[in-house]
Amino acid sequence: MVQNVLIHLMLSIKRINKDLEWKQFKVNFSDSDNVEVIVAERIIRRIEEEMNICFPPDEFAYLTLLLVAKNNATFDVNGIS
């Protein structure tokens, strides 16, 4: 799953550098104390500072969605359930 997040971040940076953006990707994360929201904010803030770019809200929403999906995945002996 970490690989998926890294791939997403890499593609996000490419989209931002080429002035491309997601259209109509709306997800409402109303719980700002949610650990995934906090982690996504920290990741994005760090990349923005290091690379001098600005992530649009839709990129933040998609990263948060990936982190939520990772956190909700459960594993058993037979694979993902």
Phi, psi and omega in degrees: 000325178300324178299319178297319180294316179296318177297316178301315181297319179297315179292325177299314180298319177297316179299316181296316180294335179261011181057035174257153178211160177290145177247130174056038172262097185243121174226133181257111174259090187284338181269093184288350175271358179299133185300325180293323178295316180296316180296315179300317179299317181293317179299310183296317179301317181295317179294317179301317180292317184287325186253359179054050176231169180234120179281130174286160182304324181295324177293320176299314181298318182291320177298316178298319178299318177299318180292322177296316180297319179297317182291331182272348180288135176239147183241142172227186184297332183269003180121209182277137177239000000 
